[in-house]
Amino acid sequence: MYLKLLFVFAFLFSINSGFSQKNKTTKQQSRYHVIDIDELNNIDGSLRNFVATPPPNGDVRSIAEFEKMQGVIISYTWGFGIPVSSIAEMSEDAIIYTVVENQSDQNDVTAIYNNNAVNMAHVEFVTAPLNSYWSRDYSPWFIREENKISIVNFPYNRPRPNDDNIPVVFSNYLSTVLYGMELIHTGGNYMTDGMGIAASTNLVEDENNLTTTEILDLMQSYLGIDDYELCDDPLDEYIKHIDCWGKFLDVDKILIGAVPATDYRYADYEALADYWANKTSSYGTNYQVFRTYSPSGQPYTNSLILNKKVFVPFVSGAGSQWNDSALAVYQTAMPGYEVFGIDEGGSVQWEATDALHCRTHGVPDLGMLYIKHIPLSGELTYQAAGYQIEADITAYNNTALISDSLKLYYKIGNNPYQNIGLISQSGNTYSANIPADYGDTVSYYIHAADMSGRSANHPLIGNANPHTFTVEADTTQDIFSINTNPDIFKVFPNPSHGVIYIKSNFSRFEIINIAGSKVKEGSLKGKEYYRLDLSDLSKAVYFVKAFKQNSVVTEKLILY
């Protein structure tokens, strides 16, 4: 295994024999994440000071990039690796954990930040020795165990003892529990959906003297990964990092690069896209696959999701005509997010194997308010009792949930959103029913808040990109003549919690359930407005029929 790596590094050295610490921004360094000649002498990783530990006990959940983040790790060595303007944008609503080696570097960075409108109130400096700015690769992986967030450390796949120690540094800085998983790995070659599915390239198998079963067992024990996809690398580069061609955008959405049909790798890319399009996500539906066209190695998948913002690397010069198309793909896949194109330039250059994602790493909100929910989707069978929406809501900060905030927001078609209070079922499980009729298209999202001041939606973006489902069309005979003249007959409020008013000059009424059975009746004679309490009826769809001589009108009524 390591012999193969030696040959690769020897090749790199032969084509770039002038590589030195004084030339750290060369194309080869960026392309291969190589610092200097010393790495050739330590390729076996003997400088690592890694401590393995037993895995966590109980249920474990690996946290996804698109979940709520309190900050982002940026390492400053010979530079930031990303434009300072993008750091300023990130600092508006996230902590910039800036890793520096000493006070002198901190002073330099402070001056740079102040001169470039970085929000210093959102900057925290973490002092530690460093080897490189590729913080994605060596930063800690975060898990949730019980109701707290902990860190998993791993031997980083480069012989850089300072970088490899950064998870330990952040465990101390953030006061979290630290676990050591003895599996050589790298952050650029790992993505997870936050619900037990993760993916990497088969570099993991190349670099570990372990069976695939042993690798899967480690990922499950330390990270809670039940489905670990080890993919062939279509990029055909030594680096073999998954962020060079793929990215989870949500639990059921994945972005995969695309190359021209004339490219020898075309079949490999298309096979991966087809594979994911036919794979079942943690929502129980097939993945939605989105594609960014990268005919000349544009690193559009090497982006950063930071809360409700997405930072996409843009190339300059040749190939830049595809920048706007890539931005449009993200906007289509992630409605409601702010999507920024981040230009390269000066000392910041993007490579097909090294871009913005490689040089940043999110830090999840340690007191996260987490909503777990499997959405309803597709076309559903009509249910007179409505559609139950169930969610587990957990405050990782251990504060109480605000009961009045626990809401299910829904709308039918293009009507305004309505909300229903979520009802506690057991433990941290809550539910509510959405009333819907034949042929309705339902959009919904879940909202919660806790006593820490945090609030959360599911999906994260809320009403800008709600969950949706449709109710099957009514194929039975229409036995009702629906009212089309509200001036002579009106039922309100509709939908209703139970009490309704009937405006009518008709003589009597009947309440009919969806099966056609009469459940209530009464007289309307002599009353312009008739108050009726239906709170004893089940939450469902009904029809209110009004009669006068030979005339009958009907109004659909939803009780919820």
VOGU-3710 file (C-alpha; in Angstrom, 3 decimals, decimal comma):
1> mylkllfvfa> 0,000/0,000/0,000  2,589/2,542/1,110  4,988/1,400/-1,580  2,450/2,550/-4,167  2,292/5,945/-2,495  6,073/6,205/-2,510  6,108/5,719/-6,257  3,537/8,481/-6,680  5,420/10,908/-4,516  8,659/10,017/-6,226
11> flfsinsgfs> 7,005/10,861/-9,529  5,868/14,210/-8,203  9,334/14,936/-6,926  10,878/14,065/-10,282  8,676/16,558/-12,143  9,099/19,260/-9,528  12,545/18,810/-8,030  12,657/22,439/-7,041  9,822/21,975/-4,546  10,671/23,668/-1,250
21> qknkttkqqs> 9,165/25,516/1,661  9,850/28,739/-0,238  7,585/27,648/-3,096  4,468/26,533/-1,265  1,935/27,862/-3,760  2,953/25,849/-6,824  0,353/24,071/-8,933  1,709/20,654/-7,939  1,441/21,430/-4,229  -2,188/22,442/-4,582
31> ryhvididel> -3,042/19,600/-6,915  -1,721/16,878/-4,640  -1,969/18,499/-1,192  1,815/18,067/-0,886  3,881/20,482/1,188  7,532/19,681/0,618  10,187/17,024/0,083  10,095/16,020/3,765  6,785/14,281/3,176  8,571/11,771/0,960
41> nnidgslrnf> 10,738/10,741/3,885  7,778/10,240/6,226  5,151/8,710/4,008  4,548/5,873/6,460  3,157/8,387/8,941  5,649/7,481/11,665  5,503/11,023/13,036  1,870/10,624/14,021  1,067/10,709/17,710  -2,328/9,066/17,466
51> vatpppngdv> -4,140/7,580/20,473  -6,893/5,064/19,810  -9,823/4,819/22,243  -12,841/2,558/22,612  -15,856/3,762/20,603  -18,773/5,656/22,135  -21,515/3,739/23,904  -25,096/3,794/22,701  -26,519/5,482/19,633  -24,173/7,671/17,621
61> rsiaefekmq> -24,966/10,070/14,795  -22,431/11,649/12,462  -23,353/15,284/11,752  -23,791/16,441/8,157  -22,261/19,554/6,611  -25,694/21,010/5,841  -26,831/20,941/9,475  -26,716/23,934/11,829  -23,132/25,164/12,270  -21,872/27,569/14,900
71> gviisytwgf> -18,659/28,243/13,024  -16,027/27,266/10,496  -12,361/26,291/10,913  -9,860/28,203/8,770  -6,135/27,572/9,189  -3,557/30,293/8,536  -0,134/29,065/7,473  1,285/30,650/4,316  -2,140/32,175/3,802  -5,817/31,332/4,312
81> gipvssiaem> -6,291/29,381/1,102  -9,574/31,219/0,470  -10,312/34,883/-0,314  -10,668/37,101/2,740  -13,881/38,473/1,219  -15,465/35,026/1,622  -14,306/34,919/5,256  -16,021/38,273/5,789  -19,276/36,871/4,401  -19,012/33,780/6,603
91> sedaiiytvv> -18,349/35,921/9,674  -21,733/37,631/9,404  -23,479/34,720/11,103  -20,816/32,154/12,037  -17,738/32,034/14,250  -14,458/32,036/12,329  -12,244/29,638/14,272  -8,884/30,821/12,950  -6,001/28,471/13,714  -2,691/30,341/13,999
101> enqsdqndvt> 0,720/29,151/15,159  1,708/32,091/17,355  0,905/35,608/18,510  2,709/37,154/15,565  0,474/35,300/13,116  -2,570/36,290/15,147  -1,554/39,946/14,924  -1,113/39,644/11,149  -4,485/37,972/10,718  -6,217/40,529/12,944
111> aiynnnavnm> -4,904/43,330/10,740  -6,029/41,500/7,584  -9,475/40,870/9,042  -9,911/44,470/10,167  -8,917/45,739/6,736  -11,418/43,455/4,992  -14,598/43,958/7,027  -14,448/40,612/8,854  -16,759/40,700/11,877  -14,229/40,495/14,707
121> ahvefvtapl> -17,011/39,799/17,195  -17,325/36,430/15,435  -13,606/35,591/15,357  -11,929/33,222/17,777  -8,224/32,404/17,530  -7,006/28,896/18,286  -3,236/28,708/18,718  -1,604/25,464/17,613  1,301/24,299/15,438  0,290/23,739/11,810
131> nsywsrdysp> 1,654/22,203/8,628  -0,938/23,326/6,092  -4,205/25,169/5,468  -6,152/22,076/4,314  -8,384/22,130/7,387  -11,070/19,970/5,728  -8,735/17,007/5,674  -7,452/16,990/9,235  -10,124/18,780/11,297  -12,255/16,800/13,756
141> wfireenkis> -15,333/14,841/12,764  -18,310/15,637/14,957  -20,813/13,134/16,283  -23,845/13,293/18,501  -23,982/10,769/21,334  -26,900/10,916/23,738  -27,598/14,668/23,949  -24,093/16,008/23,458  -21,724/16,551/20,574  -18,317/14,865/20,697
151> ivnfpynrpr> -15,255/14,625/18,454  -13,842/11,640/16,587  -10,135/11,744/15,736  -8,454/9,587/13,082  -4,945/9,197/11,661  -4,776/11,736/8,841  -3,477/10,367/5,541  -0,532/12,750/5,343  2,643/12,648/7,473  1,920/16,005/9,134
161> pnddnipvvf> 1,994/15,592/12,909  0,860/19,154/13,612  -2,147/18,951/11,311  -2,956/15,485/12,601  -3,209/16,865/16,138  -5,859/19,499/15,348  -8,806/17,302/16,484  -7,125/17,015/19,883  -6,618/20,786/19,951  -10,286/21,439/19,204
171> snylstvlyg> -11,470/18,839/21,693  -9,626/20,784/24,378  -10,733/24,164/23,032  -14,415/23,237/22,800  -14,363/21,025/25,936  -15,765/17,989/24,160  -15,194/14,266/24,593  -12,561/12,894/22,193  -12,616/9,429/20,600  -9,780/7,923/18,577
181> melihtggny> -10,776/5,770/15,591  -7,773/3,896/14,206  -8,681/4,236/10,544  -6,429/6,235/8,219  -8,702/8,778/6,589  -9,149/12,359/5,412  -12,020/14,830/5,607  -12,052/15,584/1,886  -12,893/11,939/1,307  -15,878/11,754/3,632
191> mtdgmgiaas> -19,443/12,979/3,423  -22,501/11,976/5,436  -26,222/12,671/5,331  -26,504/12,951/9,137  -28,842/9,954/9,274  -26,527/6,953/8,950  -25,433/7,025/5,299  -21,925/8,121/4,310  -19,695/7,882/1,268  -15,999/7,933/0,397
201> tnlvedennl> -13,857/6,684/-2,447  -12,068/3,373/-2,107  -8,943/5,285/-1,039  -9,982/4,157/2,445  -9,390/0,554/1,419  -6,110/1,439/-0,327  -4,608/3,097/2,741  -5,692/0,726/5,497  -4,490/-2,795/6,037  -8,027/-3,812/6,949
211> ttteildlmq> -10,802/-5,807/5,351  -13,832/-3,958/4,059  -15,872/-5,505/6,869  -13,418/-4,183/9,459  -13,653/-0,701/7,922  -17,445/-0,799/7,976  -17,430/-1,921/11,605  -15,217/1,003/12,632  -17,405/3,511/10,786  -20,511/2,117/12,449
221> sylgiddyel> -19,041/1,969/15,950  -17,466/5,440/16,029  -19,638/7,428/13,622  -22,973/5,617/13,556  -22,695/4,921/9,828  -24,928/1,993/8,904  -24,555/2,337/5,131  -21,016/3,224/4,002  -20,611/3,617/0,252  -17,044/3,074/-0,987
231> cddpldeyik> -17,072/4,432/-4,535  -14,657/4,114/-7,423  -13,042/7,463/-8,159  -14,099/8,792/-11,600  -11,709/11,744/-11,425  -8,751/9,414/-11,994  -6,356/11,504/-9,907  -3,997/10,399/-7,174  -5,860/12,414/-4,540  -9,051/10,256/-4,683
241> hidcwgkfld> -11,105/12,590/-2,483  -14,871/12,433/-2,918  -15,300/16,217/-2,643  -13,539/16,501/-6,000  -16,628/15,130/-7,750  -19,517/14,612/-5,298  -21,380/16,249/-2,412  -24,470/15,648/-0,272  -26,655/18,761/-0,481  -29,372/17,345/1,773
251> vdkiligavp> -30,515/14,004/3,127  -31,993/13,078/-0,251  -29,955/15,263/-2,628  -26,515/14,637/-4,084  -24,385/16,693/-6,465  -22,147/14,846/-8,927  -19,832/16,394/-11,477  -20,155/15,812/-15,203  -17,650/15,720/-18,057  -18,107/15,793/-21,849
261> atdyryadye> -19,105/12,597/-23,656  -15,726/12,720/-25,389  -13,878/12,514/-22,055  -12,499/9,021/-21,335  -13,989/9,272/-17,813  -17,505/10,013/-19,059  -18,850/6,482/-18,524  -17,495/6,426/-14,966  -19,217/9,685/-14,065  -22,506/8,603/-15,624
271> aladywankt> -22,378/5,234/-13,872  -22,022/7,010/-10,516  -24,890/9,368/-11,291  -27,102/6,424/-12,252  -26,090/4,499/-9,154  -27,079/7,320/-6,804  -30,283/8,060/-8,729  -31,371/4,488/-8,031  -30,182/4,348/-4,441  -32,613/4,802/-1,553
281> ssygtnyqvf> -31,904/7,771/0,705  -32,522/7,909/4,450  -35,914/9,439/3,622  -36,931/6,190/1,914  -36,968/7,828/-1,528  -34,435/7,695/-4,331  -31,791/10,388/-4,339  -32,324/13,520/-6,378  -29,146/13,810/-8,446  -27,882/17,205/-9,583
291> rtyspsgqpy> -24,978/17,691/-12,004  -22,397/20,441/-12,459  -20,617/20,444/-15,787  -16,827/20,509/-15,408  -15,306/19,975/-18,858  -11,848/21,162/-17,822  -11,672/20,274/-14,124  -13,748/23,104/-12,663  -14,085/22,244/-8,938  -17,751/23,163/-8,534
301> tnslilnkkv> -18,516/20,274/-6,166  -15,700/21,441/-3,871  -17,996/23,957/-2,176  -18,885/24,830/1,412  -22,402/24,760/2,891  -22,550/26,987/5,961  -26,046/27,202/7,422  -28,196/28,985/4,827  -25,278/29,999/2,626  -23,397/28,075/-0,057
311> fvpfvsgags> -19,924/29,097/-1,257  -19,050/27,773/-4,725  -15,526/28,082/-6,196  -15,483/29,963/-9,518  -12,605/29,619/-11,945  -11,153/32,448/-14,011  -10,003/32,459/-17,618  -10,569/29,306/-19,638  -13,563/27,356/-18,406  -15,149/30,285/-16,565
321> qwndsalavy> -18,122/30,290/-18,957  -19,557/27,414/-16,908  -19,522/29,325/-13,592  -23,022/30,723/-13,902  -24,408/27,331/-14,914  -22,905/25,767/-11,789  -24,413/28,510/-9,639  -27,815/27,885/-11,214  -27,585/24,172/-10,390  -27,029/24,965/-6,706
331> qtampgyevf> -29,885/27,480/-6,722  -32,215/24,905/-8,245  -31,152/22,172/-5,834  -31,167/24,404/-2,737  -33,996/26,964/-2,981  -33,975/29,513/-0,185  -30,200/29,422/0,268  -27,888/32,311/-0,573  -25,434/30,952/-3,141  -22,155/32,820/-3,653
341> gideggsvqw> -19,635/32,331/-6,438  -16,137/32,660/-4,942  -13,577/33,856/-7,486  -10,001/32,715/-7,471  -7,229/35,224/-7,953  -3,832/36,299/-6,627  -2,497/33,738/-4,177  -5,838/31,900/-4,127  -6,037/29,392/-6,958  -8,506/26,538/-7,350
351> eatdalhcrt> -7,602/23,119/-8,706  -9,794/20,194/-9,728  -8,393/18,455/-6,643  -8,129/21,382/-4,245  -10,624/24,184/-3,786  -12,746/25,917/-1,175  -14,153/22,845/0,569  -10,644/21,463/1,104  -9,633/24,612/2,999  -12,580/25,002/5,385
361> hgvpdlgmly> -14,384/22,820/7,906  -17,637/23,492/9,755  -18,097/23,266/13,518  -21,658/22,209/14,406  -23,758/24,075/16,914  -22,805/22,276/20,120  -26,207/23,106/21,614  -28,095/22,252/18,438  -31,869/21,978/18,382  -32,330/18,891/16,241
371> ikhiplsgel> -35,484/17,774/14,447  -35,541/14,238/13,073  -38,301/13,540/10,609  -38,987/11,197/7,690  -41,042/13,306/5,272  -44,192/12,241/3,503  -43,691/12,439/-0,252  -45,052/11,327/-3,580  -48,703/10,477/-4,166  -50,488/9,139/-1,095
381> tyqaagyqie> -53,740/7,230/-0,702  -56,618/9,361/0,517  -57,099/9,243/4,301  -60,231/10,797/5,745  -58,523/11,211/9,134  -55,704/13,241/7,573  -51,944/12,626/7,347  -49,886/12,176/10,476  -46,610/14,087/10,612  -44,292/12,780/13,319
391> aditaynnta> -40,926/14,140/14,463  -38,386/13,648/17,228  -37,269/17,031/18,618  -34,165/17,150/20,810  -32,363/20,101/22,393  -28,684/19,153/22,600  -28,272/22,034/25,049  -30,582/20,174/27,485  -32,987/23,096/27,863  -36,746/22,687/27,686
401> lisdslklyy> -38,657/23,011/24,440  -41,113/25,908/24,219  -44,417/24,111/23,839  -46,163/26,995/22,044  -43,410/27,010/19,407  -43,865/23,394/18,355  -45,795/23,863/15,141  -46,567/22,089/11,924  -46,975/24,590/9,103  -48,821/23,414/6,011
411> kignnpyqni> -50,645/24,722/2,983  -52,911/23,198/0,373  -51,949/24,155/-3,167  -51,231/27,890/-3,394  -53,257/28,813/-0,323  -51,561/30,563/2,624  -49,778/28,523/5,279  -51,755/27,438/8,325  -50,269/25,959/11,490  -51,222/23,217/13,913
421> glisqsgnty> -49,681/22,651/17,324  -47,560/19,520/17,645  -48,787/17,145/20,337  -46,407/15,180/22,562  -46,651/11,432/22,000  -43,883/9,906/24,120  -40,383/10,972/25,045  -39,244/13,560/22,516  -41,711/12,462/19,802  -44,385/14,892/18,610
431> sanipadygd> -47,048/14,695/15,939  -49,925/16,467/14,220  -52,358/15,634/11,421  -52,714/17,499/8,147  -56,271/17,383/6,745  -56,287/17,028/2,963  -58,727/16,016/0,285  -58,556/14,104/-2,986  -56,178/15,708/-5,463  -54,653/18,161/-2,955
441> tvsyyihaad> -50,980/19,111/-3,125  -49,675/19,606/0,405  -46,541/21,554/1,373  -45,328/21,514/4,974  -42,468/22,116/7,374  -41,889/21,652/11,108  -40,822/24,401/13,505  -39,519/24,271/17,082  -37,769/26,489/19,618  -36,169/25,891/22,995
451> msgrsanhpl> -35,380/27,908/26,112  -31,803/28,584/24,946  -33,140/30,944/22,287  -32,529/28,509/19,450  -35,119/27,691/16,826  -35,071/25,135/14,028  -37,056/24,034/11,015  -37,326/20,782/9,126  -36,278/21,044/6,403  -33,549/23,475/7,515
461> ignanphtft> -34,621/26,181/5,082  -38,292/26,031/6,147  -41,017/27,337/3,865  -38,597/28,228/1,057  -38,202/24,518/0,277  -40,923/22,591/2,141  -41,659/18,900/2,045  -44,462/18,114/-0,385  -46,872/15,300/-1,166  -50,052/14,895/-3,169
471> veadttqdif> -53,270/13,049/-2,408  -54,607/10,675/-5,017  -57,370/11,930/-7,264  -60,952/10,937/-6,488  -61,890/8,209/-8,963  -65,352/7,662/-7,454  -68,492/9,214/-8,842  -69,036/12,811/-7,722  -72,264/12,554/-5,737  -72,187/16,139/-4,494
481> sintnpdifk> -73,082/19,388/-6,230  -70,440/21,778/-4,833  -71,607/25,287/-3,993  -70,349/27,983/-6,345  -72,316/30,931/-4,927  -71,020/32,027/-1,499  -73,470/34,920/-1,466  -76,352/32,550/-0,780  -74,462/29,867/1,175  -71,146/30,051/3,062
491> vfpnpshgvi> -69,407/27,929/5,719  -66,685/29,633/7,796  -64,045/29,421/9,171  -62,922/26,697/6,820  -60,759/24,777/7,714  -61,989/24,823/11,302  -60,974/23,465/14,697  -64,637/22,600/15,383  -66,954/25,613/15,616  -68,357/26,826/12,300
501> yiksnfsrfe> -70,918/29,367/11,119  -73,343/28,793/8,248  -74,585/31,810/6,304  -77,697/30,803/4,365  -81,298/31,559/3,437  -81,947/27,835/3,086  -84,250/25,920/5,427  -82,153/23,039/6,766  -78,663/21,487/6,665  -76,924/18,130/6,867
511> iiniagskvk> -73,287/17,249/7,653  -72,102/14,337/5,497  -68,853/12,428/5,971  -66,649/11,315/3,082  -68,406/7,926/2,974  -71,692/9,698/2,275  -73,213/9,071/5,737  -75,144/11,818/7,540  -73,536/12,679/10,893  -75,527/15,829/11,850
521> egslkgkeyy> -78,585/17,761/10,698  -80,645/20,748/11,774  -82,878/23,671/10,847  -81,687/26,928/9,302  -85,118/28,542/8,999  -85,281/32,104/10,276  -81,493/32,401/10,855  -79,069/34,335/8,646  -76,068/32,957/10,581  -76,162/29,578/12,284
531> rldlsdlska> -73,466/28,575/14,837  -72,614/24,888/14,917  -70,188/23,094/17,243  -68,635/20,083/15,495  -65,852/19,439/18,029  -67,311/15,998/18,707  -66,541/14,912/15,118  -63,273/13,345/14,031  -60,722/15,527/12,264  -61,439/14,863/8,611
541> vyfvkafkqn> -63,112/16,174/5,471  -66,921/16,615/5,514  -69,596/18,159/3,309  -72,178/20,668/4,554  -75,400/20,383/2,510  -78,160/23,005/2,612  -81,725/22,434/1,353  -84,606/24,715/0,241  -87,567/23,201/-1,607  -85,962/21,498/-4,636
551> svvteklily> -82,562/23,261/-4,315  -79,480/21,685/-2,710  -76,001/23,234/-2,337  -72,892/21,664/-0,816  -69,719/23,108/0,710  -66,616/21,060/1,531  -65,474/21,471/5,154  -62,131/20,481/6,680  -61,948/19,855/10,424  -58,441/19,737/11,937
//
